[in-house]
Amino acid sequence: MSLALSIPQARRLALSAQGFGKPPERAPSLAAIKRTLQQLGVVQIDSVNALVRSHYLPLFSRLGDYPQAALEQLAWGKPRQRRLFEYWGHEASLLPLELYPLMRWRMADAAQGRGIYRQLATFGRERGEVIDRVLAAVQQQGTLGAGSLSTREERAGPWWDWSEEKLALEWLFAAGEVTVAGRRGFERLYDLPERVVPAAVLDQPVPAEAEAQQGLLLHAATALGVATEQDLRDYFRLSPQQSKAALAELLADGRLQACTVQGWKQPAYTAGTPRIPRRIHTSALLSPFDSLVWERARTERLFDFRYRLEIYTPAHKRVYGYYVLPFLYQERIAARVDLRAERAHGRLAVHAVHEEQAGLDEQGYLALAANLYRLATWLGLESVQLNCPRSEGNRLRQALLSGAPA
């Protein structure tokens, strides 16, 4: 008989799979950070810095006040310290090194102009001499950024106005011929994979494309807990054809099983026989690019929460604000909060609070206040400033006063 899940069961399964449910640690260990990154399998990178770069937030949401330098060490530290690499996972991403062999097929596709932006594919076909020149420079000079190679006199604009050298580096990165060795600010610094990725990883046999896609889909199923085929494919950006073929094989050999979820029109899938927690006790502010909520249709199905980022919406048309974080409380997304790190003033600014339909009780507001104080401390900000004129702002103000650090 097929497994049938209620929405509350599906939520608990998803939250547990995503690393929620344990109280934040006072001082998260490096081992806990590594385990969480392994559990997620992919952390999306985004350039917006209204609060903090998005890839730092998922660990904070799950573990609490961890040192950002620990993530930087695992991603861009000395070779012996590294446990992550950058590549196109779910958009630009940090991924565990164990997944590097599973991405080799995507690198091979990119070298043939498949699965990459059209402009980049065209550049790869037509500007081989620039690509060869840039690759030779990396081989000879070691780690470098696009700015040190550019022959343009004017400063480059958006990505479609990149210099030829930047386009070449991005093509080489997509094709796996260079990788990201580090970052200067937010600028990528590139080097040869053999000087960055451990030999033990590079020397692993390259799995067949179908086998690699099955591995990625299985990892997605484990990280999501319960998901439709579309949810699974979105996690590592597989195509429908790739995902459906991999899913059929995983179902046939029992690594995945089909199930139903209350109210979902499409079949769902789980990895093996899941253990569903009785309750999830947690509260967390979530990055807009957190893997719990990045697939917006799944977020609606699972949490009855419609979420759209309004960064690129004109200010007068925004409903909730510029940089809005969902607030997870117990097993619901109970509110959304428009936040900004005002570093020059040393404060975390709360511009708006919006409760969802079920609302937040007094304990929920105290939990939100505690999360805001914890976030401010983690970001090195001295205070939390509430600017919200809404009724929710009044309730949060009382919670902030009640829970103010001594």
C-alpha positions as CSV (number, residue, x, y, z in Angstrom):
1,M,0.0,0.0,0.0
2,S,1.3,3.5,-0.9
3,L,2.3,5.8,1.9
4,A,-0.2,8.5,2.5
5,L,0.9,11.7,4.3
6,S,-1.2,14.5,5.7
7,I,0.1,18.1,5.3
8,P,1.3,18.3,8.9
9,Q,3.2,15.0,8.4
10,A,4.7,16.3,5.1
11,R,5.8,19.5,6.8
12,R,7.5,17.7,9.6
13,L,9.2,15.3,7.3
14,A,10.4,18.3,5.1
15,L,11.6,20.3,8.1
16,S,13.5,17.4,9.6
17,A,15.1,16.6,6.3
18,Q,16.2,20.2,5.9
19,G,17.9,20.2,9.3
20,F,15.3,22.0,11.4
21,G,14.0,20.8,14.8
22,K,17.0,21.1,17.0
23,P,17.5,24.2,19.2
24,P,20.3,26.5,18.0
25,E,23.7,25.7,19.6
26,R,25.4,28.3,21.8
27,A,28.6,27.7,19.8
28,P,28.0,25.5,16.8
29,S,30.9,23.1,16.2
30,L,32.7,22.7,12.9
31,A,31.4,19.1,12.8
32,A,27.8,20.4,13.1
33,I,28.4,22.9,10.3
34,K,29.8,20.1,8.0
35,R,26.9,17.8,8.8
36,T,24.4,20.5,8.0
37,L,26.1,21.3,4.7
38,Q,26.2,17.7,3.8
39,Q,22.5,17.3,4.7
40,L,21.5,20.2,2.4
41,G,23.8,19.2,-0.4
42,V,23.6,22.7,-2.0
43,V,23.6,26.3,-0.7
44,Q,22.6,29.0,-3.2
45,I,24.9,32.0,-3.6
46,D,23.4,35.4,-4.3
47,S,25.0,38.8,-4.5
48,V,22.3,40.9,-2.7
49,N,23.8,42.2,0.5
50,A,20.9,44.1,2.1
51,L,21.3,41.9,5.2
52,V,24.2,39.5,4.6
53,R,25.2,37.5,1.5
54,S,22.5,34.8,1.3
55,H,24.8,31.8,1.4
56,Y,25.7,32.6,5.0
57,L,22.1,32.5,6.2
58,P,21.0,28.8,5.9
59,L,23.5,27.7,8.5
60,F,22.5,30.5,10.9
61,S,18.8,29.5,10.5
62,R,19.6,25.9,11.5
63,L,22.5,26.2,13.9
64,G,22.4,29.7,15.3
65,D,25.4,31.9,16.0
66,Y,28.1,30.1,14.0
67,P,31.3,31.9,12.8
68,Q,31.0,33.0,9.2
69,A,34.7,32.4,8.8
70,A,34.0,28.6,9.3
71,L,31.9,28.6,6.1
72,E,34.6,30.6,4.2
73,Q,37.2,28.2,5.4
74,L,35.2,25.2,4.1
75,A,34.5,26.9,0.8
76,W,37.6,28.9,0.0
77,G,40.2,28.0,2.6
78,K,43.4,26.0,2.3
79,P,43.1,22.8,0.2
80,R,43.2,20.6,3.3
81,Q,40.4,22.6,4.9
82,R,38.0,22.6,2.0
83,R,34.9,20.6,2.0
84,L,32.9,22.6,-0.6
85,F,33.2,23.7,-4.2
86,E,31.4,26.3,-6.3
87,Y,29.5,25.3,-9.3
88,W,26.1,25.5,-11.0
89,G,24.0,23.4,-8.6
90,H,20.8,25.2,-7.9
91,E,21.9,28.4,-9.7
92,A,25.4,29.5,-8.5
93,S,26.0,27.3,-5.5
94,L,28.3,25.8,-2.8
95,L,28.2,22.0,-2.9
96,P,30.0,19.3,-0.9
97,L,33.1,18.0,-2.6
98,E,31.5,14.5,-2.6
99,L,29.1,15.8,-5.3
100,Y,31.9,17.0,-7.7
101,P,32.0,13.7,-9.7
102,L,28.2,13.9,-10.1
103,M,28.6,17.3,-11.8
104,R,31.2,16.2,-14.4
105,W,28.5,15.4,-17.0
106,R,27.2,19.0,-16.6
107,M,30.7,20.3,-17.2
108,A,31.0,18.2,-20.3
109,D,27.6,19.5,-21.5
110,A,28.7,23.1,-21.0
111,A,31.9,22.5,-23.0
112,Q,29.6,21.5,-25.9
113,G,27.4,24.6,-25.4
114,R,24.5,22.7,-23.7
115,G,22.8,23.8,-20.5
116,I,24.4,27.3,-20.4
117,Y,23.3,30.8,-21.3
118,R,23.0,31.2,-25.0
119,Q,25.4,34.2,-25.1
120,L,28.0,32.1,-23.3
121,A,27.5,29.1,-25.6
122,T,27.9,31.4,-28.6
123,F,31.1,32.9,-27.1
124,G,32.5,29.4,-26.6
125,R,31.9,28.5,-30.2
126,E,33.2,31.8,-31.7
127,R,36.0,33.0,-29.4
128,G,38.2,30.0,-28.9
129,E,41.3,32.1,-29.2
130,V,40.3,34.3,-26.2
131,I,39.4,31.2,-24.1
132,D,42.8,29.7,-24.9
133,R,44.6,32.9,-24.0
134,V,42.7,33.2,-20.7
135,L,43.3,29.5,-19.8
136,A,47.0,29.9,-20.5
137,A,47.1,33.0,-18.2
138,V,45.5,31.0,-15.3
139,Q,47.9,28.1,-15.9
140,Q,50.9,30.4,-15.7
141,Q,49.8,33.0,-13.1
142,G,47.7,30.9,-10.8
143,T,44.7,32.3,-8.9
144,L,43.3,35.5,-10.6
145,G,40.2,37.4,-11.1
146,A,38.7,38.7,-14.3
147,G,39.7,42.3,-13.6
148,S,43.4,41.4,-13.8
149,L,43.0,40.0,-17.3
150,S,40.6,42.5,-18.8
151,T,41.8,44.5,-21.8
152,R,38.8,46.9,-21.6
153,E,39.5,50.4,-20.6
154,E,36.0,51.1,-19.4
155,R,34.5,49.4,-16.4
156,A,32.3,46.4,-17.2
157,G,28.6,46.7,-16.6
158,P,26.0,43.9,-15.9
159,W,26.9,40.4,-16.9
160,W,25.8,40.8,-20.5
161,D,28.3,43.6,-20.7
162,W,31.2,41.5,-19.3
163,S,34.6,41.8,-20.8
164,E,35.8,39.1,-23.1
165,E,38.1,37.8,-20.4
166,K,35.3,37.5,-17.9
167,L,33.2,35.6,-20.5
168,A,36.1,33.3,-21.1
169,L,36.5,32.6,-17.5
170,E,32.8,31.9,-17.0
171,W,32.9,29.6,-20.0
172,L,35.9,27.8,-18.6
173,F,34.2,27.6,-15.2
174,A,31.1,26.1,-16.6
175,A,33.1,23.6,-18.6
176,G,35.1,22.6,-15.5
177,E,38.4,23.7,-16.9
178,V,38.8,26.3,-14.1
179,T,37.2,26.5,-10.7
180,V,36.7,29.1,-8.0
181,A,39.7,29.2,-5.7
182,G,38.5,32.0,-3.6
183,R,36.8,35.4,-3.5
184,R,37.9,38.9,-3.2
185,G,34.9,40.7,-1.7
186,F,32.3,39.0,-3.9
187,E,34.6,38.7,-7.0
188,R,35.4,35.2,-8.1
189,L,39.0,34.2,-8.2
190,Y,39.8,31.3,-10.6
191,D,42.4,28.6,-10.7
192,L,42.9,25.2,-12.2
193,P,40.8,22.4,-10.5
194,E,44.0,20.4,-9.8
195,R,45.3,23.3,-7.7
196,V,42.0,23.6,-5.8
197,V,40.0,20.4,-5.7
198,P,41.7,17.5,-3.8
199,A,43.3,14.8,-6.0
200,A,41.3,12.2,-4.3
201,V,38.1,13.8,-5.6
202,L,39.4,14.6,-9.1
203,D,40.8,11.1,-9.5
204,Q,37.4,9.4,-8.8
205,P,35.9,7.6,-11.8
206,V,33.5,9.8,-13.7
207,P,30.0,8.2,-13.4
208,A,27.9,7.8,-16.5
209,E,25.5,10.7,-17.0
210,A,22.4,8.7,-16.1
211,E,24.1,7.4,-12.9
212,A,25.1,10.9,-11.9
213,Q,21.6,12.3,-12.4
214,Q,20.2,9.4,-10.3
215,G,22.6,10.3,-7.6
216,L,21.6,14.0,-7.7
217,L,17.9,13.2,-7.7
218,L,18.3,10.8,-4.7
219,H,20.3,13.5,-2.9
220,A,17.5,15.9,-3.6
221,A,14.9,13.5,-2.2
222,T,16.9,13.0,0.9
223,A,17.3,16.7,1.4
224,L,13.7,17.6,0.8
225,G,12.1,14.7,2.7
226,V,9.0,14.5,0.5
227,A,8.7,16.1,-3.0
228,T,7.1,15.8,-6.4
229,E,9.1,15.1,-9.5
230,Q,9.2,18.8,-10.3
231,D,10.4,19.6,-6.8
232,L,13.2,17.0,-7.1
233,R,14.4,18.1,-10.4
234,D,14.5,21.8,-9.3
235,Y,16.9,21.1,-6.5
236,F,19.8,20.5,-8.9
237,R,18.2,22.1,-11.9
238,L,17.8,18.9,-13.9
239,S,15.7,18.9,-17.1
240,P,12.3,17.1,-17.1
241,Q,13.7,14.4,-19.4
242,Q,16.7,13.8,-17.2
243,S,14.6,13.8,-14.0
244,K,11.9,11.5,-15.2
245,A,14.5,8.9,-16.5
246,A,16.4,9.0,-13.2
247,L,13.2,8.8,-11.2
248,A,12.0,5.7,-13.0
249,E,15.3,4.0,-12.2
250,L,15.3,5.0,-8.6
251,L,11.7,3.7,-8.2
252,A,12.5,0.5,-10.0
253,D,15.3,-0.4,-7.6
254,G,13.6,0.8,-4.5
255,R,15.8,3.7,-3.6
256,L,12.7,6.0,-3.8
257,Q,9.1,5.2,-3.1
258,A,6.0,6.9,-4.3
259,C,3.5,8.4,-1.8
260,T,0.6,10.8,-1.7
261,V,0.3,14.0,0.2
262,Q,-3.0,15.5,1.2
263,G,-4.2,18.1,-1.3
264,W,-1.2,17.6,-3.7
265,K,-2.3,16.9,-7.3
266,Q,0.9,15.3,-8.3
267,P,2.5,12.1,-6.8
268,A,5.2,12.6,-4.3
269,Y,8.3,10.6,-3.5
270,T,10.4,9.9,-0.4
271,A,13.9,8.3,0.0
272,G,13.2,4.9,1.5
273,T,10.8,4.6,4.4
274,P,10.8,7.9,6.2
275,R,10.7,8.5,9.9
276,I,8.3,11.3,10.6
277,P,8.9,13.3,13.8
278,R,5.9,13.7,16.1
279,R,6.6,17.5,16.4
280,I,9.1,20.0,15.2
281,H,9.9,22.7,17.7
282,T,11.8,25.5,15.9
283,S,11.8,29.1,15.0
284,A,14.0,30.7,12.3
285,L,14.4,33.6,9.9
286,L,14.9,32.2,6.4
287,S,16.9,33.5,3.5
288,P,14.8,34.2,0.4
289,F,17.1,31.6,-1.2
290,D,16.9,28.9,1.5
291,S,16.4,25.5,0.0
292,L,13.3,25.0,2.3
293,V,11.4,27.8,0.4
294,W,13.3,28.4,-2.9
295,E,10.8,26.4,-5.0
296,R,7.8,28.7,-4.6
297,A,5.1,26.3,-5.8
298,R,6.2,23.7,-3.3
299,T,6.3,26.3,-0.5
300,E,2.6,27.1,-1.3
301,R,1.6,23.4,-1.3
302,L,3.5,22.6,1.9
303,F,3.0,25.8,4.0
304,D,0.1,27.6,2.3
305,F,2.6,30.5,2.0
306,R,2.8,32.5,-1.2
307,Y,6.3,34.1,-1.5
308,R,7.7,36.4,-4.1
309,L,10.9,38.4,-3.8
310,E,10.2,42.1,-4.4
311,I,13.8,43.4,-4.8
312,Y,13.2,44.2,-8.5
313,T,9.6,45.5,-8.0
314,P,9.3,49.3,-8.0
315,A,9.0,50.6,-4.4
316,H,5.5,51.9,-4.7
317,K,4.3,48.5,-6.0
318,R,5.8,46.4,-3.2
319,V,3.4,44.6,-0.9
320,Y,5.8,43.4,1.8
321,G,9.1,45.1,1.3
322,Y,12.5,45.1,-0.4
323,Y,14.3,42.2,1.4
324,V,11.7,40.0,3.2
325,L,12.6,36.9,5.2
326,P,10.0,34.3,6.0
327,F,9.7,33.5,9.7
328,L,9.4,29.9,10.5
329,Y,7.7,29.2,13.8
330,Q,7.1,25.7,15.0
331,E,5.8,24.0,11.9
332,R,4.4,27.0,10.0
333,I,5.7,30.0,8.2
334,A,3.9,32.4,10.5
335,A,5.1,35.8,9.3
336,R,7.4,37.7,7.0
337,V,9.9,40.4,8.1
338,D,11.5,43.1,6.0
339,L,15.0,43.5,7.3
340,R,18.1,45.6,6.6
341,A,21.5,45.6,8.1
342,E,22.4,49.3,8.6
343,R,26.1,48.8,9.2
344,A,27.0,52.4,9.3
345,H,24.7,52.9,12.3
346,G,25.4,49.5,13.9
347,R,21.8,48.4,13.8
348,L,19.4,45.8,12.4
349,A,16.4,47.7,11.0
350,V,13.0,46.0,11.0
351,H,11.0,47.9,8.4
352,A,7.9,45.8,8.4
353,V,6.3,42.7,10.0
354,H,3.4,40.9,8.3
355,E,1.6,38.0,10.1
356,E,0.2,35.2,8.0
357,Q,-3.4,34.2,8.2
358,A,-3.0,31.9,11.3
359,G,-1.1,34.7,13.1
360,L,1.5,34.7,15.8
361,D,0.7,34.3,19.5
362,E,2.6,36.0,22.3
363,Q,5.2,33.1,22.4
364,G,5.6,33.5,18.6
365,Y,6.4,37.2,19.0
366,L,8.9,36.4,21.7
367,A,10.5,33.8,19.5
368,L,10.7,36.4,16.6
369,A,12.2,39.0,19.0
370,A,14.8,36.4,20.1
371,N,15.7,35.6,16.5
372,L,16.1,39.3,15.7
373,Y,18.4,39.8,18.7
374,R,20.4,36.7,17.8
375,L,20.7,37.8,14.1
376,A,21.9,41.3,15.1
377,T,24.5,39.9,17.4
378,W,25.7,37.4,14.8
379,L,26.0,40.2,12.2
380,G,28.0,42.4,14.7
381,L,25.2,44.9,15.0
382,E,24.6,46.6,18.4
383,S,20.9,47.1,18.3
384,V,17.5,46.2,16.7
385,Q,15.5,49.2,15.5
386,L,11.8,48.7,14.8
387,N,10.4,51.0,12.1
388,C,7.2,49.1,11.4
389,P,4.0,51.3,11.8
390,R,1.7,48.3,11.5
391,S,-0.2,46.7,14.4
392,E,2.2,43.8,14.2
393,G,5.0,46.3,14.9
394,N,3.3,47.2,18.2
395,R,3.2,43.6,19.3
396,L,6.8,43.0,18.2
397,R,7.9,46.1,20.1
398,Q,6.5,44.7,23.3
399,A,8.3,41.4,22.6
400,L,11.5,43.2,22.0
401,L,11.2,45.0,25.2
402,S,10.4,41.8,27.1
403,G,13.2,39.9,25.6
404,A,15.9,42.6,25.4
405,P,19.4,41.3,26.3
406,A,20.6,42.4,29.7
